[in-house]
């Protein structure tokens, strides 16, 4: 059973402080991954105060590109630094984590469609590794480079690997309604459009609304939940908000 797990950038970094890792939170997530002992796990992490900070400074996003090589170096370099910290936290707990950098694999055509060759990730899984990917810049025909979000990578991986479960670990316990309560299940974006907003911190990838939209496109069970529920998700329990695929809203 293949599980794709997204660790939000705000989970593993101090998102309002540039290039600052939340050491306690990262350790907690790594411990949960160890304790759950999941086979065939792919991890994707967001940019948090690393990638988002530099992308915003250079004016690059999922739709606005850049041909500036210094911008590419800044954004990608920050993300590889964060990726190394995540990989190191897992390696320190004997999880066979290996880095996979989207800039070296993925590309967009001139219509913005993402091309993602899955053979590398699939082979790494088959060889017993835990691939760890991250939000990044990718080559974009006609636009130089644009951001590929962790959420987009998750949905692409879920389809390409025929994942059985998808999890989005965020700083909130699920998708919240107007009263701040967790919405247990979402089947259509129209059901929650009025209550979804963007991230309060610097985020160039769309916040919770984009997250829910991307999960609604999947056929696999998908869940949005907080760090306290990470191990429960990994061992197969329903947690947070369940987002049912097949409806884009």
C-alpha positions in Angstrom: 0.0 0.0 0.0 1.5 3.3 -1.1 1.0 6.3 1.1 1.8 9.9 0.0 2.3 12.3 2.9 2.7 16.1 2.6 4.3 17.9 5.5 3.2 21.5 5.3 6.0 24.1 5.3 4.4 25.7 8.3 4.6 22.4 10.1 8.4 22.0 9.9 9.5 25.7 9.7 8.9 28.9 11.6 7.0 30.3 8.7 7.3 34.0 9.6 11.1 33.8 10.2 13.1 33.4 7.0 15.0 30.1 6.7 14.1 29.0 10.2 13.4 25.3 11.0 10.9 24.5 13.8 13.3 21.9 15.4 10.8 20.5 17.9 8.0 20.1 15.2 10.4 18.5 12.8 11.5 16.0 15.4 8.0 15.2 16.3 7.0 14.5 12.7 10.1 12.3 12.2 9.2 10.4 15.4 5.7 9.8 14.2 6.9 8.4 10.9 9.3 6.1 12.7 6.6 4.9 15.1 4.1 4.2 12.3 6.6 2.1 10.4 4.8 2.6 7.0 5.9 0.6 4.0 6.0 2.3 0.6 5.9 5.9 2.0 6.6 9.0 -0.1 7.1 12.3 1.8 6.7 15.7 0.2 7.3 18.9 2.3 6.4 22.5 1.6 8.6 25.6 1.4 7.6 27.4 4.6 10.1 30.1 5.5 12.6 28.8 3.0 11.2 28.6 -0.5 8.2 30.9 -0.1 10.3 33.7 1.3 12.7 33.7 -1.7 9.9 33.1 -4.2 8.0 36.1 -2.9 11.1 38.3 -3.0 11.8 37.4 -6.6 8.1 37.7 -7.7 7.9 34.1 -8.8 4.9 31.9 -8.2 2.9 29.0 -9.7 1.8 31.4 -12.5 4.5 34.1 -12.6 7.8 32.9 -14.0 11.4 34.1 -13.9 14.4 33.8 -16.2 16.7 35.2 -13.6 19.3 32.5 -12.7 20.0 34.1 -9.3 16.3 33.8 -8.5 16.4 30.1 -9.4 19.5 29.6 -7.3 18.0 31.4 -4.3 14.6 29.5 -4.3 16.0 26.1 -5.2 19.0 26.5 -2.9 16.7 27.3 0.0 14.5 24.3 -0.7 17.4 21.9 -1.0 18.7 23.2 2.4 15.3 22.5 4.0 15.1 19.2 2.2 18.4 18.2 3.7 17.2 19.1 7.2 14.1 16.9 6.7 16.1 14.0 5.3 18.6 14.3 8.1 15.9 14.1 10.7 14.6 10.9 9.2 18.1 9.4 8.7 18.9 10.1 12.3 16.0 7.7 13.2 17.1 5.1 10.7 14.4 5.9 8.1 15.9 5.2 4.7 15.1 8.7 3.4 16.6 10.0 0.2 16.3 13.5 -1.5 14.4 13.9 -4.7 14.6 17.4 -6.3 11.7 18.4 -8.7 13.8 21.0 -10.5 15.9 18.1 -11.9 12.9 16.0 -12.9 9.8 18.0 -13.7 8.9 20.5 -16.4 5.8 22.5 -17.6 4.7 22.9 -21.2 3.6 26.3 -22.5 0.1 25.6 -21.3 1.4 25.0 -17.8 0.8 21.3 -17.6 3.2 19.5 -15.4 5.3 16.6 -16.7 6.6 14.3 -14.0 8.5 11.1 -14.8 7.6 8.8 -11.9 10.1 6.0 -12.7 12.8 7.4 -10.3 10.4 7.7 -7.3 8.8 4.3 -8.1 12.1 2.6 -8.4 13.4 4.1 -5.1 10.2 2.8 -3.4 10.8 -0.6 -4.8 14.4 -0.6 -3.5 13.2 0.2 0.0 13.9 3.9 0.2 11.6 6.7 1.4 11.7 9.4 -1.3 11.5 12.9 0.1 10.4 15.6 -2.4 9.7 19.3 -1.9 8.1 22.3 -3.4 10.5 23.8 -5.9 11.0 25.7 -9.2 10.6 23.8 -12.4 11.4 24.6 -16.0 8.4 26.2 -17.7 8.3 26.6 -21.5 7.9 30.2 -22.4 8.1 31.4 -18.7 11.6 30.4 -17.6 10.8 28.7 -14.3 7.7 28.7 -12.1 6.9 27.2 -8.7 5.6 23.7 -8.4 3.9 23.5 -5.0 4.1 20.5 -2.7 0.3 20.1 -3.1 0.6 19.7 -6.9 3.5 17.2 -6.4 1.3 15.2 -4.0 -1.6 15.0 -6.4 0.7 14.1 -9.3 2.5 11.4 -7.2 -0.8 10.0 -6.0 -2.0 9.5 -9.5 1.3 8.4 -11.0 2.0 5.9 -8.2 -1.7 4.8 -7.8 -1.5 5.8 -4.1 -3.9 4.2 -1.6 -3.9 7.0 0.9 -2.9 10.7 0.8 -2.4 12.9 3.8 -1.8 16.7 4.2 -0.4 17.5 7.6 -1.0 21.1 8.3 -0.8 23.4 11.3 -4.6 23.2 11.7 -6.5 20.0 12.7 -8.4 19.9 9.5 -10.5 22.2 7.2 -12.4 24.5 9.5 -15.9 25.9 9.3 -17.1 29.4 10.3 -17.1 28.4 13.9 -13.6 27.0 13.8 -14.7 23.4 14.0 -13.3 20.7 11.8 -15.4 19.8 8.8 -15.4 16.0 8.9 -15.9 15.4 5.1 -15.8 17.5 1.9 -17.2 16.2 -1.3 -17.4 19.4 -3.4 -15.5 22.7 -3.3 -18.8 24.5 -3.4 -19.7 23.1 0.0 -16.7 25.0 1.6 -15.9 27.8 -0.7 -17.3 30.5 1.6 -15.1 29.5 4.5 -11.8 28.8 2.8 -9.1 31.5 2.7 -5.4 31.8 2.0 -2.5 31.5 4.4 -1.8 34.3 6.9 1.9 34.1 6.2 3.8 34.5 3.0 2.6 31.7 0.7 2.9 31.7 -3.1 1.0 28.4 -3.7 -2.6 29.2 -2.7 -3.2 28.1 0.9 -6.0 25.8 2.1 -8.3 26.6 -0.9 -5.8 25.3 -3.4 -5.1 22.3 -1.1 -8.7 21.3 -1.1 -9.2 21.8 -4.8 -6.2 19.6 -5.5 -7.4 16.8 -3.2 -10.9 16.8 -4.7 -9.3 15.8 -8.0 -8.0 12.5 -6.6 -9.6 9.1 -6.5 -7.8 8.0 -3.4 -8.9 8.8 0.2 -7.3 12.1 1.2 -7.1 13.7 4.6 -6.2 17.1 6.0 -5.1 17.0 9.6 -2.8 18.5 12.3 0.6 17.1 13.5 -1.1 15.5 16.5 -2.9 13.1 14.2 0.1 12.2 12.0 0.8 8.8 13.4 -2.9 7.9 13.4 -3.1 8.8 9.7 0.0 6.7 8.9 -1.4 3.6 10.6 -4.6 3.8 8.6 -7.1 5.7 10.7 -9.4 8.4 9.4 -8.3 11.8 10.9 -9.1 15.5 10.5 -11.1 16.3 7.3 -11.7 13.5 4.7 -11.7 14.9 1.2 -13.4 12.7 -1.3 -12.0 12.7 -4.8 -13.7 13.0 -8.2 -15.2 16.5 -7.8 -13.4 19.7 -8.6 -16.2 22.0 -7.4 
